[in-house]
């Protein structure tokens, strides 16, 4: 496969380079892709067969994007993509998969998307088009990561709400709350530690009336006038 490297550079997204797996059994094609992607700021990992590609994608901290050749020894690109997509979401971080193949029939394209690929490119690959697809993949991956972070934040907040709904040990005299470390603290400090919520302190009408009554009783003159009334 000849990779046309005559293209203008494209903007990079983020400070850290996007990591891309190039899974290609043809040595010349693989080398050309590596040179192209590294020239444009990608951090490239290579695999020369399907089994090696799968091991990278299901390993710890997999690449953001995978370029998979369809025809590879041991496992083809479709098998690799299916295996990755059937893993529990808690097991792996989402990887944007681009199938790169000499196949270009409609049935081939449909089979690739049914297997879970995100994009499809026919060989010979145009460098400008490939880079544009990779930048699109970067945006999808970044959006996925933001969504996962938002979900994690919401789950944490929900867990904190559940914790507050449970029975809290509170002192019947001073109204302090006992936390899981058997430490007693003011209830407003406890709520702040659990949820980040702060309290604005005021006084209700009932307590205001009682406070005024106490002040009157503590003042001899006012107490005498109040009794005379």
C-alpha positions as CSV (number, residue, x, y, z in Angstrom):
1,X,0.0,0.0,0.0
2,X,1.4,3.4,-1.0
3,X,0.7,6.2,1.4
4,X,0.7,9.6,-0.1
5,X,2.6,11.9,2.3
6,X,2.0,15.1,0.4
7,X,-0.3,16.9,2.9
8,X,-0.4,20.0,5.0
9,X,-0.1,19.6,8.8
10,X,-3.2,19.6,10.8
11,X,-3.7,21.1,14.3
12,X,-3.1,19.0,17.2
13,X,-5.6,18.6,20.1
14,X,-4.3,18.8,23.6
15,X,-0.8,18.8,25.0
16,X,-0.4,15.0,25.3
17,X,0.0,13.2,21.9
18,X,-2.8,10.9,20.9
19,X,-1.7,7.3,21.0
20,X,-2.5,5.3,17.8
21,X,-2.1,1.6,17.2
22,X,-1.0,0.6,13.7
23,X,-1.9,-3.0,13.1
24,X,-0.6,-4.0,9.7
25,X,1.3,-7.1,8.6
26,X,2.9,-5.5,5.5
27,X,6.2,-4.1,6.7
28,X,6.5,-1.3,4.1
29,X,2.9,-0.1,4.6
30,X,3.4,-0.3,8.4
31,X,6.6,1.7,8.2
32,X,5.0,4.4,6.0
33,X,2.1,4.8,8.3
34,X,4.4,5.1,11.3
35,X,6.5,7.8,9.7
36,X,3.3,9.7,8.6
37,X,1.7,9.6,12.0
38,X,4.8,10.4,14.0
39,X,5.4,13.4,11.6
40,X,2.0,14.7,12.6
41,X,2.5,14.4,16.4
42,X,0.9,11.0,17.1
43,X,2.4,8.5,19.6
44,X,2.5,5.3,17.6
45,X,2.4,1.6,18.7
46,X,2.7,-1.1,16.1
47,X,1.5,-4.7,15.8
48,X,2.3,-7.0,12.8
49,X,-0.6,-9.5,13.4
50,X,-4.1,-9.6,14.8
51,X,-3.2,-11.4,18.0
52,X,-0.6,-8.8,18.9
53,X,-3.1,-6.0,18.1
54,X,-5.7,-7.5,20.4
55,X,-3.3,-7.9,23.2
56,X,-2.4,-4.2,23.0
57,X,-6.1,-3.1,22.8
58,X,-7.2,-5.2,25.8
59,X,-4.1,-4.4,27.8
60,X,-3.6,-1.7,30.4
61,X,-4.1,1.9,29.1
62,X,-4.9,1.0,25.5
63,X,-4.3,3.5,22.6
64,X,-6.9,6.1,21.8
65,X,-7.2,5.1,18.2
66,X,-6.5,1.8,16.3
67,X,-5.8,1.5,12.6
68,X,-6.6,-2.2,11.8
69,X,-5.8,-4.0,8.6
70,X,-8.6,-6.4,7.7
71,X,-6.3,-9.2,6.5
72,X,-3.8,-10.1,9.1
73,X,-2.2,-13.4,10.4
74,X,-3.7,-15.2,13.4
75,X,-6.7,-12.8,13.8
76,X,-8.2,-10.6,11.1
77,X,-9.2,-7.0,11.8
78,X,-12.9,-7.9,12.2
79,X,-12.2,-10.5,14.9
80,X,-10.0,-8.0,16.8
81,X,-12.7,-5.3,16.7
82,X,-15.5,-7.7,17.7
83,X,-13.3,-9.0,20.6
84,X,-12.7,-5.4,21.9
85,X,-16.3,-4.4,21.6
86,X,-17.6,-7.4,23.5
87,X,-15.5,-6.6,26.6
88,X,-17.3,-5.0,29.6
89,X,-17.1,-1.2,29.5
90,X,-15.6,-1.2,32.9
91,X,-12.6,-3.3,31.6
92,X,-11.3,-1.0,28.8
93,X,-11.3,2.6,27.8
94,X,-13.1,3.3,24.5
95,X,-10.8,3.0,21.4
96,X,-11.8,4.6,18.1
97,X,-11.3,1.9,15.5
98,X,-10.5,2.6,11.8
99,X,-10.5,-0.3,9.4
100,X,-8.0,0.1,6.7
101,X,-8.3,-2.5,3.9
102,X,-8.1,-3.2,0.2
103,X,-11.7,-4.4,0.3
104,X,-14.2,-1.8,-0.9
105,X,-17.4,-3.6,-1.6
106,X,-20.6,-2.5,0.0
107,X,-20.9,-5.8,1.9
108,X,-17.4,-5.4,3.2
109,X,-18.2,-1.9,4.5
110,X,-21.4,-3.1,6.2
111,X,-19.6,-6.1,7.8
112,X,-16.9,-3.8,9.2
113,X,-19.4,-1.4,10.8
114,X,-21.4,-4.4,12.1
115,X,-18.3,-5.6,13.8
116,X,-18.0,-2.3,15.6
117,X,-15.5,-0.2,13.6
118,X,-16.0,3.6,13.8
119,X,-14.6,4.4,10.3
120,X,-13.6,2.6,7.1
121,X,-10.8,3.5,4.7
122,X,-9.9,1.7,1.5
123,X,-6.4,1.2,0.3
124,X,-4.4,2.9,-1.1
125,X,-4.9,5.4,1.7
126,X,-4.7,9.1,1.0
127,X,-2.6,10.7,3.8
128,X,-4.7,13.9,4.0
129,X,-7.9,11.8,4.3
130,X,-6.4,9.5,6.9
131,X,-5.2,12.4,9.1
132,X,-8.6,14.0,8.8
133,X,-10.3,10.8,10.0
134,X,-7.8,10.5,12.9
135,X,-8.6,14.1,14.0
136,X,-12.2,13.2,14.0
137,X,-11.4,10.1,16.1
138,X,-9.6,12.4,18.6
139,X,-12.7,14.5,19.0
140,X,-14.9,11.4,19.6
141,X,-12.4,9.9,22.1
142,X,-12.2,13.2,24.0
143,X,-16.0,13.5,24.1
144,X,-16.2,9.9,25.3
145,X,-13.7,10.6,28.1
146,X,-15.6,13.7,29.2
147,X,-18.8,11.7,29.3
148,X,-17.2,9.0,31.4
149,X,-15.8,11.6,33.8
150,X,-19.2,13.3,34.1
151,X,-20.8,9.9,34.8
152,X,-18.2,9.2,37.5
153,X,-18.9,12.6,39.1
154,X,-22.6,12.0,39.1
155,X,-22.2,8.5,40.5
156,X,-20.0,9.9,43.3
157,X,-22.6,12.6,44.1
158,X,-25.4,10.0,44.1
159,X,-23.4,7.9,46.5
160,X,-22.9,10.9,48.8
161,X,-26.7,11.5,48.7
162,X,-27.3,7.8,49.6
163,X,-24.9,8.1,52.5
164,X,-26.7,11.1,53.9
165,X,-30.0,9.3,53.6
166,X,-28.8,6.5,55.8
167,X,-29.2,6.7,59.6
168,X,-26.7,9.1,61.0
169,X,-25.4,8.8,64.6
170,X,-26.0,12.2,66.2
171,X,-25.5,13.2,69.8
172,X,-28.9,14.0,71.5
173,X,-27.3,16.8,73.5
174,X,-24.8,18.7,71.4
175,X,-26.1,17.5,68.0
176,X,-22.7,16.5,66.7
177,X,-22.5,13.7,64.1
178,X,-20.2,10.7,64.3
179,X,-18.4,9.8,61.1
180,X,-17.0,6.5,60.0
181,X,-13.8,7.1,61.8
182,X,-15.6,7.5,65.1
183,X,-14.9,11.2,65.1
184,X,-17.6,13.6,66.3
185,X,-18.0,16.8,64.5
186,X,-20.6,19.6,64.0
187,X,-23.3,18.6,61.6
188,X,-22.6,21.4,59.2
189,X,-18.9,20.4,59.0
190,X,-20.0,16.8,58.4
191,X,-22.3,17.8,55.5
192,X,-19.6,20.0,54.0
193,X,-17.1,17.1,54.2
194,X,-19.5,14.7,52.5
195,X,-21.0,16.9,49.8
196,X,-19.2,20.3,49.8
197,X,-22.4,22.0,50.9
198,X,-22.0,25.0,53.1
199,X,-24.7,26.4,55.5
200,X,-25.9,30.0,55.9
201,X,-27.0,30.4,59.4
202,X,-30.2,32.3,60.3
203,X,-32.9,32.2,63.0
204,X,-36.5,31.1,62.6
205,X,-39.4,33.2,64.1
206,X,-39.9,30.7,67.0
207,X,-36.3,30.8,68.1
208,X,-36.3,34.6,67.6
209,X,-39.2,34.9,70.0
210,X,-37.6,32.7,72.5
211,X,-34.3,34.6,72.2
212,X,-36.1,37.9,72.8
213,X,-37.9,36.4,75.8
214,X,-34.6,35.2,77.3
215,X,-33.1,38.7,76.9
216,X,-36.1,40.2,78.6
217,X,-35.8,37.8,81.5
218,X,-32.1,38.5,81.9
219,X,-32.7,42.3,82.1
220,X,-34.2,43.1,85.5
221,X,-35.8,46.3,84.3
222,X,-37.4,44.7,81.3
223,X,-38.4,41.7,83.4
224,X,-40.2,43.9,85.8
225,X,-42.0,45.8,83.0
226,X,-42.9,42.5,81.4
227,X,-44.4,41.2,84.6
228,X,-46.4,44.4,85.2
229,X,-47.9,44.0,81.7
